[in-house]
């Protein structure tokens, strides 16, 4: 990974650490809060590459711009993300959407 990517990822992870329990941010909102608008996909890359055994980065609080959990495949992390968010009081609508006006943090 280049230094520029490392710096971007560090900025994204710093923003994600500020999201309090019970709130979510979209990938785009994280990028904007980090001062890097139009880099939402890089937020996803940073989270995919995350090695955080201490759990200091609350990755589960980042959702897509529609307020949905972005599918990641068959590893079960989608279900885990929903369980973690619901455990913090985040409510999902009938179509699996989070009301970003109610639960969206910053951005």
Residue pairs with C-beta under 8 A, 6 or more apart in sequence:
1 9
1 49
5 42
5 45
8 34
8 36
8 39
8 42
8 46
9 42
9 45
9 46
9 49
11 34
11 35
11 36
12 30
12 31
12 34
12 36
12 42
12 43
12 46
12 47
13 46
13 50
13 57
14 34
15 25
15 30
15 33
15 34
16 25
16 30
16 47
16 57
16 58
16 59
16 61
16 62
17 56
17 57
17 58
18 106
19 25
19 58
19 61
19 62
19 105
19 106
20 105
21 58
21 88
21 89
22 88
22 89
22 90
22 103
23 61
23 90
23 103
23 104
23 105
24 61
24 62
24 63
24 67
24 85
24 90
24 98
24 100
24 103
24 104
24 105
25 33
25 61
25 62
25 63
25 104
25 105
25 106
25 107
26 40
26 62
26 63
26 64
26 65
26 67
26 100
26 104
26 107
27 40
27 41
27 43
27 44
27 62
27 63
27 64
27 65
27 70
28 37
28 40
28 43
28 65
28 107
29 104
29 105
29 106
29 107
30 40
30 43
30 62
30 107
31 37
31 38
31 39
31 40
31 42
31 43
32 107
33 106
33 107
36 42
40 65
43 62
44 70
47 57
47 59
47 62
48 72
50 57
50 59
52 59
59 81
60 80
60 81
60 84
60 85
61 85
61 105
63 69
63 70
63 98
64 70
66 97
67 97
67 98
67 99
67 100
67 103
67 104
68 96
68 97
68 98
69 78
69 81
69 82
69 96
71 78
72 78
82 92
85 92
85 98
86 92
90 98
90 103
91 98
91 99
91 102
91 103
92 98
93 99
98 104
